């Protein structure tokens, strides 16, 4: 894909996390979260051991070294009959998400993989920043932390430019808005996004059509049509996937099918190629978007996600302040203390980005996954 001159890939570092936004004239076109030490694994290649073939599920469970959950390899990958204990070469094609383990594939693996017989991780998949840098091959990459460059393959280094802050206030606001389940849409409309275990439900709400002098259904149709580009773009930004249903605003069921062409045209811009299945008898638009990486709401709402957001807030509060030698004290429940101990890089990132140490202290009065900062 050729990148417009005004397109940039902005990578903003915070403890344990890099937020990546592709922008054109300051407007976000793509977004990804990169957590280097808790990567989703997509693209990783393993030599792994077969655990059990399950004909009823049409596939085989495969034990991946270093992962708690077994991966699932569909029979359709074409490896033929597999026996327990056999080793196979596989790659992760879908991350663990929605309570389900990783999905595996066995096709189109590179021929230069190292030999051997023991199960092991053979090659890491691309990071989110590398994926976006390859998808937008001519966009400059703006970073605010030298550690990002150290993690990026050398082939991308000529495109790097370092600044004091990769996200300005407008871009930070756009990124923060992705955590809000309510989306503002053109024409004063909005949409509420509700993920469930089975599907993602999106309810569009009408805007200022009551002020429109055209007939009600004409105005409602135009409002929904004009709001759909931003709404469907949010599917991509938030990485909403699986079954998605959209209830458009105020339009009679018989009129909704006239929006089909608009929906189909807009979905063609998405690199995952979602499928529009049409409108149900209840007038709900049905979309299926492939599951590959975890949706943002899962990343945001996890314990790790909530903690990293808090650390980012503390980083922003202390960044640029003269160091005074005092650490930032953080009271922790035992679950949070364990999480920080398991991920020492997060505290090292905090020191590098703020010039102040992060000092976690066990606080028995807090719940297991609770924390508080001492601002005294």
C-alpha positions as CSV (number, residue, x, y, z in Angstrom):
1,X,0.0,0.0,0.0
2,X,1.3,3.4,-0.9
3,X,1.2,5.9,1.9
4,X,0.1,9.5,1.4
5,X,2.8,12.1,2.2
6,X,0.8,13.2,5.3
7,X,0.6,9.6,6.7
8,X,2.7,8.7,9.7
9,X,3.0,5.7,12.0
10,X,3.2,7.1,15.6
11,X,4.5,4.8,18.3
12,X,4.1,6.1,21.9
13,X,5.9,4.2,24.6
14,X,4.7,3.8,28.2
15,X,5.6,1.1,30.9
16,X,5.1,-2.3,29.4
17,X,3.2,-1.0,26.3
18,X,3.5,0.8,23.1
19,X,0.4,2.4,21.6
20,X,0.7,2.6,17.8
21,X,-1.5,4.8,15.6
22,X,-1.4,5.3,11.9
23,X,-2.6,8.8,11.0
24,X,-3.4,10.8,8.0
25,X,-3.4,14.6,8.6
26,X,-3.7,13.8,12.3
27,X,-6.8,11.5,11.9
28,X,-6.3,7.9,13.1
29,X,-6.6,5.3,10.4
30,X,-5.2,2.2,12.2
31,X,-4.4,1.4,15.8
32,X,-2.6,-1.4,17.7
33,X,-1.3,-2.2,21.2
34,X,2.1,-3.7,21.5
35,X,3.0,-5.4,24.8
36,X,6.5,-6.8,24.1
37,X,6.7,-9.2,27.0
38,X,3.1,-10.5,26.8
39,X,2.7,-10.6,23.0
40,X,-0.3,-12.4,21.5
41,X,1.9,-14.9,19.6
42,X,0.3,-14.6,16.2
43,X,2.9,-15.7,13.6
44,X,5.1,-17.5,16.1
45,X,6.4,-20.8,14.8
46,X,6.8,-23.9,17.0
47,X,7.9,-27.4,16.9
48,X,5.2,-28.8,19.1
49,X,3.9,-32.1,20.4
50,X,0.5,-33.6,19.6
51,X,-1.6,-34.0,22.7
52,X,-4.9,-35.5,21.5
53,X,-6.9,-35.8,18.3
54,X,-10.6,-35.0,18.7
55,X,-12.6,-36.1,15.7
56,X,-15.8,-34.5,17.1
57,X,-14.1,-31.1,16.9
58,X,-12.4,-31.8,13.6
59,X,-8.9,-31.2,14.8
60,X,-6.1,-31.9,17.2
61,X,-4.9,-30.3,20.4
62,X,-1.2,-29.6,20.3
63,X,1.0,-28.7,23.3
64,X,3.1,-25.6,22.7
65,X,6.2,-25.3,24.8
66,X,6.0,-22.4,27.2
67,X,2.3,-21.8,26.9
68,X,-0.3,-22.8,29.5
69,X,-3.0,-23.7,27.0
70,X,-2.8,-26.2,24.2
71,X,-3.4,-24.9,20.7
72,X,-6.0,-26.3,18.3
73,X,-4.9,-27.5,14.9
74,X,-7.9,-28.1,12.5
75,X,-7.8,-31.2,10.4
76,X,-8.3,-28.9,7.3
77,X,-4.6,-27.9,7.6
78,X,-3.9,-31.1,5.8
79,X,-1.3,-32.9,8.0
80,X,-3.2,-36.1,7.9
81,X,-3.7,-38.5,10.8
82,X,-1.7,-37.4,13.9
83,X,-0.8,-39.6,16.9
84,X,-0.3,-38.6,20.5
85,X,3.3,-37.7,21.2
86,X,4.2,-36.9,17.5
87,X,6.0,-33.6,16.9
88,X,4.7,-31.2,14.2
89,X,5.6,-27.8,12.9
90,X,2.9,-25.2,13.4
91,X,2.3,-21.5,13.5
92,X,-0.2,-19.5,15.6
93,X,-2.9,-18.1,13.3
94,X,-5.2,-16.7,15.9
95,X,-4.4,-15.5,19.4
96,X,-6.0,-16.7,22.6
97,X,-9.2,-14.7,23.1
98,X,-12.7,-14.9,24.3
99,X,-11.8,-17.7,26.7
100,X,-10.5,-19.9,23.9
101,X,-6.9,-21.0,23.3
102,X,-4.8,-20.2,20.2
103,X,-5.6,-21.5,16.8
104,X,-2.8,-23.2,14.8
105,X,-2.0,-23.6,11.2
106,X,0.5,-25.7,9.3
107,X,0.5,-24.2,5.8
108,X,3.1,-22.0,4.0
109,X,5.8,-22.4,6.7
110,X,9.2,-21.0,5.7
111,X,11.7,-23.7,4.5
112,X,14.7,-22.4,6.5
113,X,13.5,-23.4,10.0
114,X,16.1,-24.9,12.3
115,X,16.1,-28.7,12.5
116,X,15.9,-30.9,15.6
117,X,13.4,-33.1,17.4
118,X,12.6,-31.4,20.7
119,X,9.5,-29.1,21.0
120,X,10.6,-25.5,21.0
121,X,9.7,-22.0,19.8
122,X,11.5,-21.7,16.5
123,X,10.7,-18.1,15.4
124,X,8.8,-15.2,16.7
125,X,6.0,-13.6,14.6
126,X,6.1,-9.9,13.7
127,X,5.3,-7.3,16.3
128,X,2.3,-5.0,15.8
129,X,4.7,-2.1,14.8
130,X,6.4,-4.3,12.3
131,X,3.1,-5.5,10.8
132,X,1.9,-1.9,10.4
133,X,5.3,-0.8,9.0
134,X,5.1,-3.5,6.3
135,X,1.4,-2.6,5.5
136,X,2.3,1.1,5.1
137,X,5.8,0.7,3.6
138,X,6.3,4.4,2.8
139,X,5.1,6.0,6.0
140,X,7.7,7.5,8.4
141,X,7.7,5.9,11.9
142,X,7.7,8.4,14.7
143,X,8.9,7.2,18.1
144,X,9.5,8.8,21.5
145,X,11.7,6.0,23.0
146,X,15.0,4.6,21.8
147,X,13.9,1.2,23.2
148,X,11.3,0.9,20.4
149,X,14.1,1.1,17.8
150,X,16.0,-1.6,19.5
151,X,13.1,-4.0,19.2
152,X,12.4,-3.2,15.5
153,X,14.3,-5.0,12.7
154,X,17.1,-2.9,11.2
155,X,15.4,-2.7,7.8
156,X,12.9,-0.2,9.3
157,X,15.5,2.0,11.0
158,X,15.9,4.5,8.1
159,X,12.2,5.3,8.4
160,X,12.5,6.2,12.2
161,X,12.3,9.7,13.6
162,X,12.5,10.3,17.3
163,X,10.6,13.1,19.0
164,X,9.8,14.0,22.6
165,X,6.2,12.7,22.3
166,X,4.9,10.6,19.5
167,X,1.3,11.4,20.4
168,X,0.1,15.0,20.6
169,X,-2.9,15.8,22.7
170,X,-5.4,15.3,19.8
171,X,-4.0,11.8,19.0
172,X,-3.9,10.9,22.7
173,X,-7.6,11.8,22.9
174,X,-8.4,9.7,19.9
175,X,-6.6,6.7,21.4
176,X,-8.2,7.2,24.8
177,X,-11.6,7.3,23.1
178,X,-11.1,3.7,22.0
179,X,-11.6,2.6,25.6
180,X,-15.1,4.2,25.6
181,X,-17.9,1.8,24.5
182,X,-19.9,4.8,23.3
183,X,-18.8,6.2,19.9
184,X,-19.6,9.6,18.6
185,X,-20.7,9.6,15.0
186,X,-21.4,12.3,12.4
187,X,-24.7,14.2,12.5
188,X,-24.9,14.0,16.3
189,X,-25.4,10.2,16.2
190,X,-23.8,7.8,18.6
191,X,-23.3,4.0,18.9
192,X,-23.1,1.8,22.0
193,X,-20.8,-1.2,21.6
194,X,-21.5,-4.2,23.8
195,X,-19.3,-7.2,23.5
196,X,-20.8,-10.5,24.7
197,X,-19.3,-14.1,24.7
198,X,-21.3,-14.9,21.6
199,X,-21.1,-11.7,19.5
200,X,-20.6,-7.9,19.5
201,X,-23.9,-5.9,19.6
202,X,-23.9,-2.3,18.3
203,X,-26.8,0.0,18.9
204,X,-26.9,3.2,16.9
205,X,-28.8,6.1,18.3
206,X,-30.3,9.0,16.3
207,X,-28.9,12.5,16.3
208,X,-30.4,15.7,15.1
209,X,-32.8,14.3,12.6
210,X,-35.7,15.9,14.4
211,X,-34.4,19.2,13.1
212,X,-34.3,17.9,9.5
213,X,-37.2,19.2,7.3
214,X,-37.2,16.2,5.1
215,X,-39.7,13.3,5.7
216,X,-38.6,11.3,8.8
217,X,-37.6,8.1,7.0
218,X,-35.6,10.1,4.4
219,X,-33.8,11.9,7.1
220,X,-33.2,8.8,9.1
221,X,-31.8,6.9,6.1
222,X,-29.4,9.8,5.3
223,X,-28.3,10.0,8.9
224,X,-27.5,6.3,9.1
225,X,-25.8,6.3,5.7
226,X,-23.6,9.2,6.7
227,X,-22.7,7.7,10.1
228,X,-21.8,4.2,8.8
229,X,-18.3,5.1,7.5
230,X,-17.1,6.1,11.0
231,X,-18.9,3.3,12.7
232,X,-17.5,0.6,10.5
233,X,-14.1,2.2,10.8
234,X,-14.4,1.7,14.5
235,X,-14.6,-2.1,13.9
236,X,-11.1,-1.9,12.5
237,X,-9.6,0.5,15.1
238,X,-11.0,-1.5,18.0
239,X,-10.4,-4.8,16.3
240,X,-13.9,-6.0,16.9
241,X,-14.3,-9.5,15.4
242,X,-16.3,-12.6,15.2
243,X,-20.1,-12.1,14.8
244,X,-21.2,-8.5,14.9
245,X,-24.7,-7.2,14.7
246,X,-25.7,-3.6,14.1
247,X,-29.1,-2.0,14.9
248,X,-29.3,1.1,12.9
249,X,-31.2,4.1,14.3
250,X,-34.9,4.7,13.8
251,X,-35.2,3.3,10.3
252,X,-38.1,1.1,9.5
253,X,-37.1,-2.5,9.0
254,X,-38.2,-2.5,5.4
255,X,-36.0,0.5,4.6
256,X,-32.8,-0.9,6.1
257,X,-31.9,-3.2,3.3
258,X,-31.2,-0.1,1.1
259,X,-28.1,0.4,3.3
260,X,-26.6,-2.9,2.2
261,X,-24.6,-1.5,-0.7
262,X,-23.1,1.1,1.6
263,X,-22.1,-1.5,4.2
264,X,-20.5,-3.8,1.6
265,X,-18.6,-1.0,0.0
266,X,-17.2,0.3,3.3
267,X,-16.1,-3.2,4.5
268,X,-13.9,-3.6,1.4
269,X,-11.5,-1.0,3.0
270,X,-10.8,-3.4,5.9
271,X,-7.7,-5.6,5.3
272,X,-9.3,-8.5,7.2
273,X,-12.1,-8.5,4.6
274,X,-15.2,-8.8,6.8
275,X,-18.3,-10.4,5.3
276,X,-21.7,-8.7,5.3
277,X,-24.4,-11.3,5.6
278,X,-27.3,-9.0,5.1
279,X,-30.1,-7.8,7.4
280,X,-32.1,-10.2,9.6
281,X,-35.9,-10.3,9.8
282,X,-35.5,-8.0,12.8
283,X,-33.6,-5.5,10.7
284,X,-30.2,-6.2,12.3
285,X,-27.1,-5.9,10.0
286,X,-25.0,-9.1,10.3
287,X,-21.2,-8.8,9.9
288,X,-18.5,-11.5,10.4
289,X,-15.0,-10.2,10.9
290,X,-12.1,-12.7,11.2
291,X,-10.6,-13.3,14.6
292,X,-6.8,-13.0,14.5
293,X,-5.5,-10.7,17.3
294,X,-7.3,-9.9,20.6
295,X,-10.0,-7.1,20.4
296,X,-9.0,-4.0,22.2
297,X,-11.7,-4.3,24.8
298,X,-10.2,-7.6,26.1
299,X,-6.7,-6.0,26.2
300,X,-8.1,-2.9,28.0
301,X,-10.2,-4.7,30.5
302,X,-7.7,-7.4,31.6
303,X,-5.9,-7.0,34.9
304,X,-2.7,-6.3,32.9
305,X,-4.4,-3.7,30.8
306,X,-5.9,-1.8,33.7
307,X,-2.5,-1.8,35.5
308,X,-0.6,-0.6,32.4
309,X,-3.1,2.2,32.0
310,X,-2.5,3.3,35.6
311,X,1.3,3.2,35.0
312,X,0.9,5.2,31.9
313,X,-1.1,7.9,33.8
314,X,1.7,8.1,36.4
315,X,4.3,8.3,33.7
316,X,2.5,11.2,32.1
317,X,2.2,12.9,35.4
318,X,5.9,12.6,36.2
319,X,7.5,12.8,32.8
320,X,9.5,15.9,32.2
321,X,9.6,16.8,35.9
322,X,13.0,17.4,37.5
323,X,14.0,14.1,39.3
324,X,14.1,14.6,43.1
325,X,15.4,11.2,44.0
326,X,12.1,10.0,45.5
327,X,10.5,6.9,44.1
328,X,6.9,6.7,43.2
329,X,5.3,4.5,45.9
330,X,2.6,2.1,44.8
331,X,0.5,0.1,47.3
332,X,-0.3,-3.3,45.8
333,X,-2.6,-6.2,46.5
334,X,-0.8,-9.5,46.4
335,X,-2.0,-10.2,42.8
336,X,-0.7,-6.9,41.5
337,X,2.6,-7.4,43.4
338,X,3.0,-10.8,41.8
339,X,2.2,-9.3,38.3
340,X,4.9,-6.6,38.8
341,X,7.4,-9.2,40.0
342,X,6.7,-11.4,36.9
343,X,7.2,-8.4,34.6
344,X,10.2,-6.5,35.9
345,X,10.6,-4.7,32.6
346,X,7.5,-2.6,33.4
347,X,9.3,-1.0,36.3
348,X,12.5,-0.6,34.3
349,X,10.4,1.1,31.6
350,X,9.0,3.5,34.3
351,X,12.5,4.5,35.4
352,X,13.7,5.0,31.9
353,X,10.7,7.1,30.8
354,X,10.3,9.2,34.0
355,X,13.7,9.3,35.7
356,X,12.0,8.1,38.9
357,X,11.9,4.6,40.4
358,X,8.6,2.8,40.9
359,X,8.5,1.2,44.4
360,X,5.7,-1.3,44.8
361,X,4.7,-2.0,48.5
362,X,2.4,-4.8,49.6
363,X,-0.8,-3.4,51.1
364,X,-2.9,-6.0,53.0
365,X,-5.9,-3.6,53.0
366,X,-6.2,-3.7,49.2
367,X,-8.0,-6.5,47.2
368,X,-5.8,-8.9,45.3
369,X,-5.9,-6.9,42.1
370,X,-6.1,-3.5,43.7
371,X,-3.5,-0.7,43.9
372,X,-3.0,2.9,44.9
373,X,-0.3,5.5,44.5
374,X,1.1,7.5,47.4
375,X,0.9,11.1,46.3
376,X,2.3,12.4,49.7
